[in-house]
Amino acid sequence: MGAGPNGLAAAIELARSGVRVTVLEAEETIGGGCRSAELTLPGFVHDVCSAIHPLAAASPFFATLPLARHGVEWIQPGVPVAHPLDDGTAAVVHRSVERTAADLGEDGAAWSRTVGTVARDLPKLRSTVTGPPLAFPRHPVALARFGLMSIVPARAFALRAFRTERARALFAGLAAHSFLPLDALFTTTFALMLGSTAHAVGWPLPRGGSQTVVDALAAILRSYGGEIVTRHRVRTMGDVSSAGTTLFDVTPRQLERIAGDRLSDGYRSALRRYRYGPGVFKVDYALSGPVPWRAPACAVAGTVHVGGTLDEIAKAEAEVARGGHPQRPFVLVAQQSLFDRTRAPEGKHTLWAYCHVPNGSTVDMTQQIEAQVERFAPGFGSRILARHVMDTSWVEGHNETLVGGDISAGSHGGIQLFARPTLSRDPYATPDPALYICSAATPPGGGVHGMCGFHAARSALKRAFA
């Protein structure tokens, strides 16, 4: 149930193991949080949710699929990530650890010892960090090295590891992908993983839009005999009554509502305790030209982290965690059309941008987002041809699993980084051997990588189809 990347991944793994599979999707189009559409003006193709795909490039499951044969062409921007500063320069994560270290000057050695070490260890860490949390690690030394760094809150880690504001800001921007205040435990995990993937596999984007990824997954599923039925909303188990086994690409709230009478009281209580994180306020732009960044590195970056210094980013994320709306939010920006000319008419460009807001927020953050971009790119406002605004209610209305605009399918704070939706050797299984959860509310969590679906399918194959 659910034709997002995880639902389709689960279906593919079942189908290629010989199971007859039907995927039920509530919306008219498949994709979940991985869709593209002309949101602003004709000819401008925008990624509705996910846009840049380091986790897809690092996914062990995607590596087994013929995505290229079915139309997925990954584009690697010249620079994976740039972080502009008020002096007109930008800190940069290059594909090369060595080049990044050289650009960071006196903090280069520290970057190489931290993010660079994780990048070199990534082949050893990949199976562990993309799998169930209680599985025995294949490379315990590499995992211990990563774990000792990861547990430290990102702000404390940055202050301890780096001396310059440039390196600290760069690290803070990576850590802010956690949707958590930077003083929270495990926020360094996100900075280390995202920084290391930039070095190891890049932060690519798919030519033509993120929709091409799910379209390819659908084509692969059909090649194994699987079916997809759209406009089939599942409200109760009666809507899937013919299924012997069901895998749900939903969050705990929907699972408990749909299948609660088939689950134990204790498990239902755990689903109700599951915490959702901040939402997003997103704006897609049609532009008359590229963003006029002052820092040249930003003009060749696929992703730009707009937020200023470590202290500014930490302050903004802490304010969101308290239920507030920062005047200077941390803004994530993607510039797909700089590298993919299919995204906009000749000479024109798209821009994808969002900031974090409290779950369920109704506040319009357009002005704050544009002020932050204008701060580092004077003249940006004059290039806006049209904009499409999404508040948290729009996000949830477009995809009801994104509760309150939470695109991560639940907070990654504290123990819930691992206990998704419960702490278990098999978090994909429910007390009913015919029901499984395969969404980003299971390990390894958010992102377009299909690993939640893959592991849920393997769980079902062991329990229901053995």
N, C-alpha and C positions, 0 to 999 in steps of 0.2 A: 504494500500500500504506500503510494507516493513515488513519483517518477523524477525525484531529484537524483543527484549523483550517487548518493548512498543507496537509495532504493534500486536504481538501475544496476549498481555494482553487485548488490545482493542477488538480484535476478539473474545477472550474467553468470555468477559463480554457481548458482543452483542449476541453471539451464545447461551449462557446459559439463555439469556432473550428471546430466541425464534426467533432471527433474523437469516436469512440465510446469511452466511458469506463466502467470498472467499478472501484469502490473496494472493497478487501478490508480488513476490520477484524477484529482478533483477538478483541476483547472482545464481550460481548453488546450493549453500548450504544456509540454513536458519541460522539466528543467529545475523546478523548485527554486533554489537560490543561485541558479546558474543559467540565466536567460538573457537574451538580447532583444532590443526593440527600438523602433524609431520613436523616441519619447518626446523629442522637441520639434524638429522640422523634418520634412521629407529628405531622405538621403543621409541623415545623421543617425548612425547606428550606435546605440548606447548599451552598455552592460547594465542590466537592471539591478543586479546584486554583485556577485563576485566578478572580478575583473582581471587581476594579476594572479598567477598560479604557481608559486614556488612549491606548494605542497603537491600539486599534480605532477610536477617535474620530478619530485622526490618519491612519489608513491610506488611502493613495490607492486601493488595490484595493477595500476595503470601500465606499468612496465611490461606486463604480460599480455596486454591487449594491442590489437592492430589499429590503434587510433589514427595513424597517418593514412592507412588504407581507406579509412572512412571519413577523410576530409579534415583531420586536425593537423594544422601546420603551426608549430610553435615559433614565435618571433622573440628573439632575445634583444631587448633594448641595449643601446650602447652602454648605459649605466643602469644597474638594477635599482638603486635607491640614492636619492640626493636629499640633503637636509639643509635648506637655506638658512643663513644667519643675517643679522642686521647689518653686518659690515659689508654686505654685497657678495660674500663668498658662500660656498656650500661645503659641508662635510659630505663625503661620498663613500658608499660601499661599492667598490669595483668588483668584477668577477674574480680578480686576482687578490689573494690575501696580501701578497707582497706590495702591490701597487696601493692598496688601501692603507697599509701600514706606512708606506712612504709619504702618502698625502697627510697622514695624521701626525707626522713629525715626531715630537718627543713621546707621543702616546702610541707610536707604531708598534713598539715591542710589546706593549701591554695588549693591544688588539690581537696581535699574532698569538700571544700566550692564551688568550681567552677565546674569542670568537674563532680565531684561526685554528686553535686546537680542536674545537668541536667540528669545524669544517673538515679537518683531516680525519677525525674519528667517525664522521657521518656514515660511511659504509658499514662500520661496526655497530653503530647506534640505531640504524634505520629500522631494523626488525623489532627492536625493543620499544622505541618511542612511538611506533605506529601500531602497537599491539596492545593486548590486555595488560593492565598494570601489574598483575600478580604473576605473570609468566616468568619463568626462570631466564635470566639474561644469557645470551650466547657469549657476550664479551663483558664480563663484570668489571674489569679494570677501567675500560673506556666509559662504562656507565657510571661507575663511582666518581670518576674525574668530572663527568658532566653533572652528576647529581650534587656534588659538593659546591659547585659554582651556582647551580640553578636555585637552590633553596634560599639564597640570599635575596632580599628585596632589591629591585632594580636600581632604585635611587642610591641605596647604600653601596651597592656593587659598583655603580658608576663613579661615585665619589672616592671609593677606595682604589679602584683599578686605574682610573685615568686622572690626569692632571689638568687637561685643557677643557675649555667649554665646548670646543668643537667635537671632541670624542665623546664627551658626556652627553651632548645633545643628540648625537647620532645614535648612541646606545639607547637613550630615552625614547626616541621615536620608534625604534624597533620594539621596545618593551611595551609601549602604549597599545600595541595590537592586542594585548591581553584584555582590554576593556576594564582593567583594574587600577586602583591607585598604585603609584609606583613604590609605595612603602609596604605593599602587600607581599607576603611570601610567594615564591615561585614566579614572580614577574620576570626575573632574569631568565627563566626558561624560555620565554617567548623571544627575548632579544637574542639569545644564543642560537636558538633554532632557526629563526628567520635570517639572522646575519650569516650563519653558516650555510644555509641553503643558497643564499645569494652567491656565495663563493663556489659552492660545490655543484649546483645545478642551474643557477640563475633564477631570475624572477620573470618568467616568460608570459606572454599573452598570446591567445589564439587568433590567427588571422580570421577576420570576419565576425568576431564576437564570441563571447563565452558560450552562446547557444550551440556553437559547433561541437563543443565537447560532449554535451548531453545528446545531441543528435547522433554523434558517432557511437556513444554508448547504446543508444536505442537501436541503431543499425546492427551493432554486434549482437545484442540480445536477440533480435529477430533472426540473425543468421544461425542461432542455436535453436530456433523454433519458438522463442518466447513471444508473447503478445503484450500489447499495451492498449489499455482502454482509457480514453480521456473523458472528462465531464462525468466522472463516476465518484461522487463524494461519499465517503464512508462515515456514517454517523453512529452506527451500531454494528455489532457483529452479524446482525441479520443481513447487512449489505455485502458480506463476504461469506454467506452461509455455505456456499458450495466448496469453499477452500478447506483442504485438510490441514494445511499449515499456513500461517500468515506471519509475514515479517512487516513491521510497521516503521516507515521512515517518518516518524512523528516524535514530538517531545513527550515527556512523562505526562503532562497535562492532558494531551489528546488520548494517549494510550489508556489512562485511567478512565476517561470519559467513555471511550468506545468499548473497552474490554474489561472494565472493572469487575463485573459480576463473575468473571472467570479467573480472577486473581485472588490470592490470599489477602486477608486483612492487613497483615504486616507489610506485604509488598505494596499494597495500595497506599498505606501510610507513608512509605518511603517515597513513592511517586509524588504524593502531595507535598512532601517536604522539599522537593527539588527546587533549587533557587534559580531564578532567571536574572540575567545581568542587564547592564545598560542597553538602551536601544541606540539607533542611529537616526540622524537627520541628514538626508542625502539630497544633493542637487546635481543634476546633469545639465551640461551647458553645450549649446551650439555656439561656436566662436567664429569670428571673421578671420582669425589668424591664430598662430600659436601664442601661448601665454608669454608675455614679455618679461621673463625672469631676469633679475639683475645678475644672478650668478650663472655663468655660462654652463656649468655642469647640470643645472636643472633643465636646460633646454634639450639635453640628450638622455634624460632619465625617464624610464617607464613609470616609476613611482616617485612622488615627492612627498616628504613628511613636513608639513607646515605647522610649526608650533613654537619655534624659537629655542630657548635654552632648556636645559634639564629642569631647572626650577620652574620655568613657565609651564612646561608640559606636566610636571608633577602637580603643580597647583591646579591646572585645568582638570586633570583626571580625578584629583581628590574632590574637587567641587562637584563633579558629576556623581561621584560615589555618595556624596552627602545629599543628593537630590537637587543640586543647583545646575545653572546653565552659565558656563564661563563666557565672559566677554571676549576672551582670546582663547578659543578652543583649539585643541589639537586636531588638525584637519589632514585626512589622508586623501591624496590626489593621485589620479592615474591619467596618463596622457597617451592613450592607445593610438590615436590618429597620427601622432608623430612618426609611428613605425608601421602603421597599417592603413594604407590609403583607401581601403574598402570602407572605412568608418565614417567618412565625410566627403562631401563634394570637393572637387579640385580647389585647392587654396584655402579651404575651410578646415575647422578642427572641432573635435569634441573634447570635453573635460568631464571627469568623473570625480566627485568630491563628497566626503561625508565627515561629520564629527560625531562624537559620542554625546548622548543625552540620557537623562534618567529614563528608566523603563516606563513606557506609556506616555512620555512627554507630549504635550500639545504646543510647545513653544516653537515659533518659527525662527530658525537659526540662519536663514539666508544671509542676512546682513553681516553677522559675525563671521561666517565662512568667507564671504567676499572681502571683508576687511582684512582678514588674515592673508589671503592670497595677494591682495593689493599691496599689503605691507612689503612683500618680497618681490612683487611684480607690478610696479607702478604702471598704470594704464590698462590693467586687466579689465576693469569694468567697461571700458570703451569698446572692447572686442566682443562683448556678449550680444549675440543675436537673439537667443531665446534660452529659457531655462525650464527645467521640469523639476518640481520640488516633491520630495517624499518625506512626510513626517512618520512617526512610529505607527500611527493608525493605518496609513497607506501601506507601509511595509507589511504589517500583519494582515491587512486585507488582501494583499497580493499573494501572501503565502502564510496561512494561519499557523504554521509551525514556528514562525518567527514572533514569538509571544512578546507583545509590548515593544516590537521593533528590535528584539534581541536576535541578531543575525548569527550568533554563536550557538544557538539552541541551548542556552543555559550558561550561567556563570562558571568561569574556570577558577574561581577563588577558593582558596583553602583546599580541603580534602576533596572538593568536587572536581578539582583538576583530574583526579584519579577515579573517584567514586561517581561514575556517570552511567546510569542513574543511581546505582548502588555499588558499594565496594565488594567485588566478587571476582573469583577466578573466571567466571563466564558472565560478564555483565550484560550480554546480549540476550540471554535466556531469561524467561519469566517462570514463575511457578507452574504455569501451564505448558507442557512440552510441545504444544502446537502453536504457541505464540512467542514472538521474538521482537526485539526492538533493534533497529539498524540505523538510527539517525545519528546526528552529531551530538546527541545527548548520551552517546556511548563513547568509549575510547577509540581513537585518540582525540576526538573532539572536532571542533569546527574546521572548515576548509574543504576545498574540492580535491579529494584524494581517493574517495571510494573505500577507504580502509574500514570504516564502521560497517558498511554493507558487506564487505568481503568477510569480515570476522563473524558477523551475524549469520551469514550463509553457512560458514564452516560449522558454527555451533548447531544450526538446524540440521545439517547433514549428519552430524554425529548423533543427535538425539532423536530426530524425527524420521530420518531416512536411512538409518544404519541397517 
